[in-house]
Amino acid sequence: MFYREAGQFKTNYIDDSAIFPIRQDRIGFAIILLLAFVAVPLFATPYIFSAILIPFLILALAAIGLNILTGYCGQLSLGTAAFMAVGAFASYNFMLRVPGMPILLAFLCGGVMAAGVGIVFGLPSLRIRGFYLAVATLAAQFFIVWCLAKVGWFSNYSSSGVITAQQVEILGYQFRTPASKYLLVLGIVSIMALGAKNLARSNVGRSWMAVRDMDIAAEVIGIRLMPAKLLAFAISSFYAGVAGALYAYMYLGTVEPEAYNLDLSFRILFMIIIGGVGTVLGSFLGSAFIALLPIALSLLVGFLENSIHLSVSKSMTSNLELMTFGGLIIFFLIVEPHGLARLWQIGKEKLRLWPFPH
């Protein structure tokens, strides 16, 4: 009965098309934000901030970017980590070479540079699609990482190729503690997630979904395919670029090409598959699932070792994690292709009818 909507009438189009048209959803969203901004910083430990919450939020932002391209526009990409690397290295070079550059503006410029690179590598989408487009973006993954590693200018001619990220400072305040970094990342991710949600409900988002469902029919009804696809690549890469800058400055503390390898691209793809393709909520659910699964598996292994004295090596634990990822992807593709977000939607629909049968 929590989602019973009796008496919640909409009298205009603006109220009916709101992000959260149901009062319960608005209250729930406000409670989640309150807990995230107030309760979590008070009770979480530095380990939880650094090892769980910060990477969860950053990877959720990258997953939102991939969801814009793959979930809403239907263009498959395997180069998300490369666009993250562009954002990280561009932010570093803006901070290094432009005196007095504000860190937030550097993150924004890094996202813009990643958007430009995304447009260049999105040009093949005008001629190819599906598996062939995935191979083209995979080529972008290898080329960009190789270029950042081999061209010394990007890393300021560092001999090791690993450079320390500059100190994050905004209006004289330095973000040194894990809690302060968490709050900054949370604020950026919250704003960009709301922006993606609004964008998906706009005319641009509807044109993307028309291209995703059937591009020929979309072109017949007047949607220009080239601007729609390239805009999806640009905005998706912008989100990935900002996520990459946050990943370097707020999580790793270093800017290095190897941190943005193909494995990271696949992890982000797994997030939207498990969380739900074509939903902003699915990006957060998938990121949370991927971030918490290794911890759950390590706890399970520790329980088995302590309870039944089963000896499990570290290599076996890592292989167990990979096998679990693969099995879950197959499970969701067969049982629920729309992921955890669809399960949450089904649960809300059942709550609206409870206790009456469906």
KEKE-3310 file (N, C-alpha, C; in steps of 0.2 Angstrom, whole numbers, plus 5000, padded with zeros to 4 digits):
npx = (5004:5011:5014:5001:4991:4980:4970:4981:4981:4984:4984:4990:5001:5015:5016:5012:5022:5033:5049:5048:5033:5025:5021:5027:5038:5045:5047:5055:5066:5071:5074:5084:5094:5096:5101:5113:5120:5121:5120:5128:5142:5143:5144:5151:5167:5184:5189:5177:5173:5184:5186:5174:5162:5167:5173:5161:5152:5159:5160:5147:5143:5151:5144:5132:5135:5138:5126:5118:5123:5122:5110:5100:5102:5106:5118:5132:5146:5163:5173:5173:5181:5193:5188:5186:5200:5204:5197:5203:5217:5216:5211:5222:5232:5226:5226:5240:5245:5238:5238:5231:5219:5203:5199:5186:5183:5193:5189:5177:5182:5190:5180:5174:5184:5185:5172:5174:5183:5175:5166:5174:5177:5164:5160:5160:5148:5139:5139:5140:5134:5129:5138:5150:5151:5154:5167:5174:5174:5181:5193:5196:5198:5210:5219:5218:5223:5236:5241:5241:5250:5262:5265:5274:5271:5258:5259:5267:5281:5285:5295:5291:5278:5268:5259:5257:5242:5236:5233:5216:5207:5195:5189:5199:5198:5204:5203:5206:5203:5195:5181:5178:5181:5172:5160:5161:5162:5149:5141:5144:5140:5127:5121:5124:5118:5104:5104:5105:5094:5084:5088:5085:5071:5068:5066:5077:5081:5070:5072:5084:5079:5070:5079:5086:5076:5072:5081:5079:5065:5065:5072:5063:5052:5057:5069:5085:5098:5113:5116:5109:5115:5129:5128:5124:5136:5144:5139:5139:5153:5157:5151:5159:5172:5172:5169:5181:5191:5187:5190:5203:5208:5200:5200:5211:5222:5232:5237:5237:5239:5236:5227:5215:5210:5205:5198:5191:5182:5174:5169:5161:5152:5146:5140:5129:5122:5118:5112:5102:5098:5096:5091:5093:5093:5097:5110:5116:5112:5118:5132:5133:5131:5141:5152:5150:5150:5163:5167:5157:5160:5173:5170:5162:5171:5180:5171:5169:5182:5184:5173:5171:5184:5190:5202:5206:5214:5221:5221:5211:5200:5199:5197:5184:5177:5177:5170:5158:5153:5152:5142:5131:5129:5125:5113:5105:5103:5096:5085:5080:5082:5081:5087:5091:5084:5072:5067:5065:5055:5045:5042:5037:5025:5018:5017:5008:4996:4995:4985:4979:4977:4987)
npy = (4994:5006:5012:5016:5026:5034:5048:5057:5067:5073:5089:5096:5096:5098:5093:5080:5075:5075:5071:5063:5058:5052:5055:5047:5042:5054:5058:5047:5048:5060:5056:5047:5055:5063:5054:5051:5062:5067:5057:5046:5053:5055:5042:5033:5024:5028:5018:5013:5024:5026:5014:5009:5018:5029:5024:5017:5028:5035:5025:5023:5035:5034:5023:5028:5037:5027:5021:5031:5031:5017:5011:5021:5026:5015:5012:5001:5001:4998:5005:5014:5015:5021:5034:5039:5039:5049:5060:5061:5063:5075:5084:5084:5090:5102:5108:5108:5116:5128:5142:5145:5138:5133:5118:5112:5117:5112:5098:5099:5104:5093:5083:5089:5088:5074:5072:5077:5068:5057:5060:5059:5045:5041:5042:5031:5025:5030:5022:5009:4996:4988:4973:4976:4990:4989:4983:4993:5003:4996:4996:5010:5010:5003:5011:5024:5022:5017:5028:5038:5032:5032:5044:5057:5070:5070:5065:5074:5070:5060:5048:5036:5035:5036:5048:5059:5065:5082:5092:5093:5107:5119:5135:5138:5128:5112:5096:5084:5073:5057:5058:5071:5071:5061:5068:5078:5071:5065:5076:5080:5069:5067:5079:5077:5065:5068:5077:5069:5061:5070:5074:5062:5062:5072:5080:5076:5064:5056:5056:5048:5036:5032:5030:5020:5010:5008:5013:5016:5019:5029:5039:5041:5047:5060:5062:5066:5056:5057:5069:5064:5052:5056:5066:5058:5050:5061:5066:5055:5052:5063:5062:5050:5056:5065:5056:5049:5059:5061:5048:5048:5059:5058:5045:5036:5045:5046:5048:5038:5028:5014:5011:5013:5002:4988:4980:4988:4994:4983:4980:4991:4990:4977:4982:4990:4980:4971:4980:4987:4991:5007:5014:5027:5023:5010:5011:5015:5004:4993:4997:4997:4984:4977:4983:4979:4965:4958:4960:4953:4940:4939:4939:4927:4918:4919:4915:4901:4897:4898:4891:4878:4875:4876:4877:4891:4898:4914:4916:4907:4914:4925:4920:4914:4926:4931:4920:4921:4934:4931:4921:4928:4938:4930:4925:4936:4940:4930:4928:4941:4953:4967:4970:4974:4986:4984:4974:4981:4990:4981:4977:4988:4990:4979:4982:4993:4986:4978:4972:4965:4952:4951)
npz = (5000:5000:4989:4984:4974:4976:4975:4970:4959:4943:4936:4925:4911:4915:4928:4926:4918:4926:4934:4945:4947:4956:4973:4983:4978:4977:4990:4994:4986:4992:5005:5002:4997:5008:5018:5011:5010:5023:5034:5030:5029:5043:5049:5042:5039:5035:5026:5020:5013:5004:4998:4994:4992:4985:4973:4969:4966:4956:4945:4943:4937:4925:4920:4918:4907:4897:4897:4891:4878:4874:4880:4878:4865:4857:4852:4852:4863:4867:4872:4884:4895:4888:4884:4897:4901:4892:4898:4910:4908:4900:4910:4919:4911:4908:4921:4923:4913:4912:4920:4936:4934:4939:4948:4946:4933:4926:4926:4919:4907:4903:4901:4890:4881:4880:4874:4862:4856:4857:4847:4836:4835:4835:4822:4813:4817:4808:4797:4801:4812:4828:4831:4823:4825:4839:4838:4832:4842:4851:4845:4846:4860:4862:4854:4860:4873:4870:4864:4874:4882:4875:4869:4875:4879:4885:4897:4903:4900:4909:4916:4921:4917:4926:4934:4948:4953:4954:4968:4975:4976:4980:4981:4991:5000:5003:4997:5006:5015:5015:5017:5013:5000:4996:4997:4988:4976:4977:4975:4962:4955:4958:4952:4939:4936:4938:4927:4916:4917:4915:4902:4895:4895:4887:4870:4863:4870:4867:4853:4852:4857:4847:4837:4842:4843:4829:4817:4803:4802:4811:4804:4793:4799:4801:4810:4811:4808:4809:4817:4828:4832:4834:4843:4854:4856:4859:4871:4879:4880:4886:4899:4903:4902:4912:4923:4922:4925:4939:4944:4943:4951:4963:4967:4963:4964:4956:4938:4926:4911:4911:4921:4915:4907:4896:4903:4913:4904:4901:4913:4916:4906:4910:4921:4916:4910:4920:4929:4922:4906:4898:4908:4921:4934:4934:4931:4943:4951:4945:4946:4960:4963:4956:4963:4976:4975:4975:4988:4995:4990:4996:5009:5010:5006:5017:5027:5024:5026:5039:5045:5039:5037:5025:5013:5003:4989:4984:4970:4966:4972:4965:4952:4955:4957:4943:4937:4943:4939:4925:4925:4931:4922:4911:4917:4919:4906:4901:4910:4915:4905:4906:4918:4935:4938:4931:4939:4951:4946:4943:4956:4962:4955:4960:4973:4972:4970:4980:4994:4984:4972:4957)
capx = (5000:5015:5013:4995:4991:4973:4970:4986:4979:4988:4980:4993:5006:5021:5015:5012:5029:5039:5054:5045:5026:5022:5023:5031:5045:5049:5049:5060:5072:5073:5077:5090:5099:5098:5106:5119:5124:5121:5121:5134:5148:5144:5145:5155:5174:5188:5189:5171:5173:5189:5186:5168:5158:5169:5173:5154:5149:5162:5159:5140:5143:5153:5139:5126:5137:5137:5119:5116:5125:5120:5104:5095:5103:5107:5125:5136:5153:5167:5178:5171:5187:5197:5186:5188:5207:5205:5195:5208:5223:5215:5211:5228:5236:5223:5228:5247:5248:5234:5239:5225:5213:5200:5199:5180:5183:5197:5185:5173:5186:5192:5174:5173:5189:5182:5167:5177:5186:5170:5163:5178:5176:5157:5158:5159:5141:5134:5139:5140:5131:5130:5145:5155:5152:5158:5174:5177:5175:5186:5199:5197:5200:5217:5223:5219:5227:5242:5243:5242:5256:5268:5266:5276:5268:5252:5261:5273:5287:5286:5299:5287:5271:5263:5260:5253:5237:5236:5228:5210:5206:5190:5188:5203:5197:5208:5199:5211:5200:5190:5174:5177:5181:5165:5154:5162:5160:5142:5137:5144:5137:5120:5119:5125:5113:5098:5104:5104:5087:5080:5089:5082:5064:5067:5065:5083:5081:5065:5075:5088:5076:5068:5085:5088:5071:5072:5084:5076:5059:5066:5074:5057:5048:5061:5074:5092:5102:5119:5116:5107:5120:5135:5126:5124:5143:5147:5137:5141:5160:5157:5150:5164:5177:5171:5171:5188:5194:5186:5193:5211:5209:5197:5200:5217:5227:5237:5235:5240:5235:5235:5221:5209:5211:5199:5194:5187:5177:5170:5166:5156:5147:5142:5135:5122:5118:5115:5108:5097:5100:5091:5089:5098:5093:5100:5118:5118:5111:5123:5138:5133:5131:5148:5156:5149:5150:5169:5167:5153:5163:5178:5166:5160:5177:5182:5166:5170:5188:5183:5168:5173:5192:5191:5208:5205:5219:5219:5219:5204:5195:5199:5193:5177:5174:5176:5165:5151:5152:5150:5136:5126:5127:5120:5107:5101:5101:5090:5079:5078:5086:5081:5091:5089:5080:5066:5064:5062:5049:5040:5041:5033:5019:5015:5015:5002:4990:4994:4986:4975:4981:4989)
capy = (5000:5011:5015:5017:5033:5037:5055:5060:5069:5078:5094:5099:5092:5098:5089:5073:5073:5076:5065:5058:5060:5050:5058:5042:5042:5061:5057:5042:5051:5065:5053:5044:5061:5066:5049:5051:5069:5069:5051:5043:5056:5054:5036:5028:5024:5030:5013:5013:5030:5026:5008:5007:5023:5034:5021:5016:5033:5036:5020:5024:5040:5031:5018:5033:5039:5021:5020:5036:5028:5010:5010:5025:5027:5008:5011:4997:5003:4995:5010:5018:5017:5025:5040:5041:5041:5056:5065:5061:5066:5082:5088:5085:5095:5109:5110:5109:5121:5134:5145:5147:5134:5129:5111:5110:5119:5107:5092:5101:5104:5086:5080:5092:5085:5067:5072:5078:5062:5052:5061:5056:5038:5039:5043:5024:5023:5032:5017:5002:4995:4981:4970:4980:4996:4987:4982:5000:5007:4992:4999:5016:5008:5001:5016:5030:5020:5017:5035:5041:5029:5033:5051:5059:5076:5069:5063:5078:5067:5057:5042:5030:5035:5037:5054:5061:5070:5088:5093:5096:5113:5123:5141:5138:5122:5107:5090:5079:5067:5053:5060:5077:5068:5058:5073:5082:5066:5064:5081:5080:5063:5069:5084:5075:5060:5072:5080:5063:5059:5075:5073:5056:5063:5078:5078:5073:5058:5053:5054:5043:5030:5031:5028:5013:5005:5007:5019:5018:5022:5036:5044:5042:5052:5066:5062:5066:5051:5059:5073:5061:5047:5059:5069:5053:5049:5066:5067:5049:5053:5069:5059:5046:5060:5068:5051:5047:5064:5060:5042:5049:5064:5057:5038:5033:5049:5046:5048:5033:5024:5007:5011:5013:4996:4985:4976:4993:4995:4977:4981:4996:4986:4973:4986:4992:4974:4969:4985:4989:4995:5012:5018:5030:5019:5004:5012:5015:4997:4989:4999:4995:4976:4976:4985:4975:4958:4956:4960:4948:4934:4938:4937:4920:4913:4919:4911:4894:4895:4898:4886:4871:4874:4875:4882:4894:4902:4920:4915:4904:4919:4930:4916:4914:4932:4931:4916:4924:4939:4928:4918:4933:4941:4925:4924:4942:4941:4925:4929:4948:4957:4974:4970:4975:4991:4981:4970:4986:4993:4976:4977:4994:4989:4974:4986:4997:4982:4974:4965:4961:4948:4954)
capz = (5000:5001:4982:4982:4971:4976:4977:4967:4952:4939:4932:4920:4908:4918:4934:4924:4915:4931:4935:4950:4947:4962:4979:4987:4975:4978:4997:4995:4984:4996:5010:5000:4997:5015:5020:5007:5011:5030:5038:5028:5031:5050:5052:5037:5040:5029:5022:5016:5008:4999:4994:4991:4990:4980:4966:4967:4963:4950:4940:4941:4932:4919:4917:4915:4901:4893:4896:4886:4871:4872:4882:4875:4858:4854:4849:4857:4864:4871:4873:4889:4899:4885:4885:4904:4901:4889:4903:4916:4905:4898:4916:4922:4907:4909:4927:4923:4908:4912:4927:4940:4932:4944:4947:4943:4926:4923:4925:4914:4900:4902:4898:4883:4876:4879:4870:4855:4854:4856:4841:4830:4835:4833:4815:4810:4818:4803:4792:4803:4818:4831:4832:4819:4829:4845:4836:4830:4848:4854:4842:4850:4867:4861:4851:4864:4879:4867:4862:4880:4885:4871:4868:4882:4881:4889:4904:4905:4899:4915:4914:4923:4914:4931:4937:4953:4952:4958:4974:4973:4980:4978:4985:4996:5004:5000:4998:5008:5018:5011:5018:5009:4993:4994:4997:4981:4971:4977:4973:4955:4952:4958:4947:4932:4935:4936:4920:4912:4918:4911:4895:4892:4894:4882:4863:4861:4872:4863:4846:4853:4858:4841:4833:4845:4841:4822:4814:4797:4804:4814:4798:4789:4803:4802:4814:4807:4811:4810:4823:4834:4835:4836:4850:4859:4857:4863:4878:4883:4881:4891:4906:4904:4903:4919:4927:4922:4929:4946:4945:4944:4956:4969:4969:4962:4966:4950:4931:4922:4906:4913:4925:4910:4902:4893:4909:4915:4899:4901:4920:4915:4902:4914:4926:4913:4909:4927:4932:4918:4900:4896:4914:4925:4941:4933:4932:4950:4954:4943:4950:4967:4963:4954:4969:4983:4974:4977:4996:4997:4989:5001:5016:5009:5007:5024:5031:5022:5029:5047:5047:5037:5037:5018:5011:4996:4987:4981:4963:4966:4974:4959:4947:4957:4955:4936:4935:4946:4935:4919:4927:4932:4915:4907:4920:4918:4899:4900:4915:4915:4901:4908:4924:4942:4937:4929:4945:4955:4943:4945:4963:4964:4952:4964:4979:4971:4970:4986:4995:4979:4967:4951)
cpx = (5004:5015:5006:4994:4984:4974:4976:4984:4983:4983:4983:4999:5013:5021:5015:5018:5035:5043:5051:5038:5023:5025:5028:5038:5049:5051:5055:5066:5075:5077:5084:5096:5101:5102:5112:5123:5125:5123:5127:5141:5149:5146:5150:5163:5178:5189:5183:5171:5178:5189:5180:5164:5160:5170:5166:5151:5152:5160:5151:5139:5146:5148:5133:5128:5136:5130:5116:5117:5121:5112:5098:5096:5104:5113:5130:5143:5156:5173:5177:5177:5192:5195:5187:5195:5208:5203:5200:5215:5222:5214:5217:5232:5233:5226:5236:5249:5244:5235:5232:5219:5210:5199:5192:5180:5187:5193:5180:5176:5188:5186:5173:5178:5187:5177:5169:5180:5181:5166:5167:5177:5169:5156:5157:5151:5137:5134:5138:5136:5132:5137:5151:5156:5156:5165:5177:5178:5180:5193:5201:5200:5208:5221:5223:5223:5234:5245:5245:5249:5262:5270:5268:5273:5262:5254:5267:5280:5289:5290:5295:5280:5266:5264:5255:5248:5238:5231:5222:5208:5201:5189:5193:5203:5200:5204:5204:5208:5196:5183:5173:5177:5175:5160:5155:5160:5152:5138:5138:5140:5129:5117:5119:5119:5106:5098:5103:5097:5083:5081:5086:5074:5063:5066:5071:5083:5076:5068:5080:5085:5072:5073:5087:5083:5071:5075:5081:5069:5060:5068:5068:5053:5051:5066:5081:5096:5109:5120:5114:5112:5127:5134:5127:5131:5146:5145:5139:5149:5161:5157:5156:5171:5177:5172:5178:5193:5193:5189:5200:5212:5206:5198:5207:5223:5233:5234:5239:5236:5232:5229:5215:5210:5205:5195:5189:5181:5172:5166:5160:5150:5143:5138:5129:5118:5115:5110:5102:5099:5094:5088:5094:5099:5097:5108:5120:5117:5116:5130:5138:5134:5138:5153:5156:5150:5157:5170:5163:5156:5169:5175:5164:5165:5180:5177:5168:5177:5188:5178:5169:5180:5193:5197:5206:5210:5216:5217:5213:5199:5194:5195:5186:5174:5172:5170:5158:5149:5149:5143:5130:5124:5123:5114:5102:5099:5096:5084:5076:5082:5087:5084:5087:5084:5073:5063:5061:5056:5043:5037:5036:5026:5015:5013:5009:4996:4989:4989:4981:4979:4982:4984)
cpy = (5006:5015:5016:5025:5036:5044:5060:5062:5074:5083:5098:5095:5092:5093:5081:5071:5074:5070:5060:5061:5058:5053:5053:5042:5049:5060:5052:5044:5056:5062:5050:5050:5063:5061:5050:5057:5070:5063:5048:5046:5055:5048:5031:5029:5026:5025:5012:5018:5028:5019:5006:5013:5027:5030:5019:5022:5035:5032:5021:5029:5038:5027:5022:5035:5033:5020:5025:5033:5022:5009:5014:5026:5020:5008:5007:5000:4999:4999:5015:5020:5021:5032:5043:5043:5048:5061:5066:5065:5073:5086:5089:5090:5102:5112:5112:5115:5127:5137:5147:5143:5131:5122:5108:5111:5114:5100:5093:5101:5097:5082:5083:5089:5077:5067:5073:5072:5057:5054:5059:5049:5036:5040:5036:5022:5025:5027:5010:5002:4988:4979:4974:4986:4994:4986:4989:5004:5003:4995:5006:5015:5007:5007:5022:5028:5020:5024:5039:5039:5031:5040:5055:5066:5075:5068:5068:5075:5063:5050:5036:5030:5036:5043:5056:5066:5076:5088:5096:5101:5117:5129:5141:5132:5116:5100:5084:5072:5063:5055:5067:5075:5065:5063:5077:5077:5065:5070:5082:5075:5064:5074:5081:5069:5063:5075:5075:5061:5064:5075:5067:5057:5069:5075:5074:5066:5053:5051:5049:5036:5028:5028:5021:5008:5003:5013:5021:5021:5029:5041:5045:5047:5059:5067:5061:5061:5053:5063:5069:5056:5051:5063:5064:5051:5054:5067:5061:5049:5058:5066:5054:5050:5063:5062:5049:5052:5063:5053:5043:5053:5062:5050:5036:5038:5050:5046:5043:5029:5017:5006:5011:5008:4993:4982:4981:4994:4989:4978:4986:4993:4981:4976:4988:4986:4971:4974:4987:4993:5000:5015:5021:5026:5013:5005:5012:5008:4993:4991:4997:4987:4974:4978:4981:4967:4955:4955:4955:4941:4933:4936:4930:4916:4913:4915:4903:4892:4894:4892:4879:4870:4873:4880:4884:4899:4909:4920:4912:4909:4923:4926:4915:4920:4933:4926:4918:4930:4936:4925:4923:4936:4936:4925:4930:4942:4936:4927:4936:4952:4964:4975:4972:4981:4989:4977:4975:4989:4988:4976:4983:4993:4984:4978:4990:4993:4978:4976:4961:4958:4952:4951)
cpz = (5000:4994:4980:4980:4972:4978:4974:4960:4949:4935:4926:4917:4912:4924:4931:4921:4920:4932:4940:4951:4953:4969:4983:4984:4976:4986:4998:4992:4988:5002:5008:5000:5004:5018:5017:5009:5019:5034:5036:5030:5039:5053:5048:5039:5034:5024:5017:5011:5003:4995:4991:4988:4985:4973:4964:4963:4956:4944:4938:4936:4925:4916:4915:4908:4895:4891:4891:4879:4869:4874:4879:4867:4854:4851:4854:4857:4869:4873:4879:4893:4895:4885:4892:4904:4898:4894:4908:4914:4903:4905:4919:4918:4907:4916:4927:4919:4908:4919:4930:4937:4937:4942:4944:4935:4922:4921:4919:4907:4898:4899:4891:4878:4875:4874:4863:4852:4853:4849:4835:4830:4834:4826:4812:4811:4813:4797:4795:4810:4821:4832:4829:4823:4835:4843:4835:4837:4852:4851:4845:4857:4866:4859:4856:4870:4876:4866:4869:4883:4881:4869:4875:4884:4886:4896:4907:4905:4906:4913:4916:4920:4919:4934:4943:4952:4956:4963:4972:4978:4977:4983:4991:5001:5000:5002:5000:5011:5014:5012:5013:5002:4991:4993:4990:4976:4971:4974:4965:4952:4952:4953:4940:4931:4934:4929:4915:4912:4914:4904:4892:4891:4889:4875:4861:4864:4868:4856:4847:4854:4852:4836:4836:4843:4834:4819:4807:4798:4807:4809:4794:4793:4804:4806:4810:4811:4813:4816:4829:4837:4837:4842:4855:4861:4861:4870:4882:4885:4886:4898:4907:4906:4910:4924:4928:4926:4937:4948:4947:4950:4963:4972:4969:4965:4961:4943:4927:4917:4908:4917:4921:4905:4900:4898:4912:4911:4900:4908:4919:4911:4906:4919:4923:4911:4915:4930:4928:4912:4899:4902:4918:4932:4940:4933:4939:4953:4952:4946:4957:4968:4961:4960:4975:4982:4976:4985:4998:4996:4994:5007:5015:5010:5014:5029:5030:5026:5036:5049:5046:5036:5029:5015:5003:4995:4984:4974:4962:4968:4968:4953:4949:4956:4948:4934:4938:4941:4928:4920:4928:4926:4911:4910:4919:4911:4897:4904:4914:4911:4903:4915:4930:4942:4936:4935:4950:4953:4944:4952:4965:4961:4957:4970:4978:4971:4976:4991:4990:4974:4960:4945)
residu = (MET:PHE:TYR:ARG:GLU:ALA:GLY:GLN:PHE:LYS:THR:ASN:TYR:ILE:ASP:ASP:SER:ALA:ILE:PHE:PRO:ILE:ARG:GLN:ASP:ARG:ILE:GLY:PHE:ALA:ILE:ILE:LEU:LEU:LEU:ALA:PHE:VAL:ALA:VAL:PRO:LEU:PHE:ALA:THR:PRO:TYR:ILE:PHE:SER:ALA:ILE:LEU:ILE:PRO:PHE:LEU:ILE:LEU:ALA:LEU:ALA:ALA:ILE:GLY:LEU:ASN:ILE:LEU:THR:GLY:TYR:CYS:GLY:GLN:LEU:SER:LEU:GLY:THR:ALA:ALA:PHE:MET:ALA:VAL:GLY:ALA:PHE:ALA:SER:TYR:ASN:PHE:MET:LEU:ARG:VAL:PRO:GLY:MET:PRO:ILE:LEU:LEU:ALA:PHE:LEU:CYS:GLY:GLY:VAL:MET:ALA:ALA:GLY:VAL:GLY:ILE:VAL:PHE:GLY:LEU:PRO:SER:LEU:ARG:ILE:ARG:GLY:PHE:TYR:LEU:ALA:VAL:ALA:THR:LEU:ALA:ALA:GLN:PHE:PHE:ILE:VAL:TRP:CYS:LEU:ALA:LYS:VAL:GLY:TRP:PHE:SER:ASN:TYR:SER:SER:SER:GLY:VAL:ILE:THR:ALA:GLN:GLN:VAL:GLU:ILE:LEU:GLY:TYR:GLN:PHE:ARG:THR:PRO:ALA:SER:LYS:TYR:LEU:LEU:VAL:LEU:GLY:ILE:VAL:SER:ILE:MET:ALA:LEU:GLY:ALA:LYS:ASN:LEU:ALA:ARG:SER:ASN:VAL:GLY:ARG:SER:TRP:MET:ALA:VAL:ARG:ASP:MET:ASP:ILE:ALA:ALA:GLU:VAL:ILE:GLY:ILE:ARG:LEU:MET:PRO:ALA:LYS:LEU:LEU:ALA:PHE:ALA:ILE:SER:SER:PHE:TYR:ALA:GLY:VAL:ALA:GLY:ALA:LEU:TYR:ALA:TYR:MET:TYR:LEU:GLY:THR:VAL:GLU:PRO:GLU:ALA:TYR:ASN:LEU:ASP:LEU:SER:PHE:ARG:ILE:LEU:PHE:MET:ILE:ILE:ILE:GLY:GLY:VAL:GLY:THR:VAL:LEU:GLY:SER:PHE:LEU:GLY:SER:ALA:PHE:ILE:ALA:LEU:LEU:PRO:ILE:ALA:LEU:SER:LEU:LEU:VAL:GLY:PHE:LEU:GLU:ASN:SER:ILE:HIS:LEU:SER:VAL:SER:LYS:SER:MET:THR:SER:ASN:LEU:GLU:LEU:MET:THR:PHE:GLY:GLY:LEU:ILE:ILE:PHE:PHE:LEU:ILE:VAL:GLU:PRO:HIS:GLY:LEU:ALA:ARG:LEU:TRP:GLN:ILE:GLY:LYS:GLU:LYS:LEU:ARG:LEU:TRP:PRO:PHE:PRO:HIS)
# end
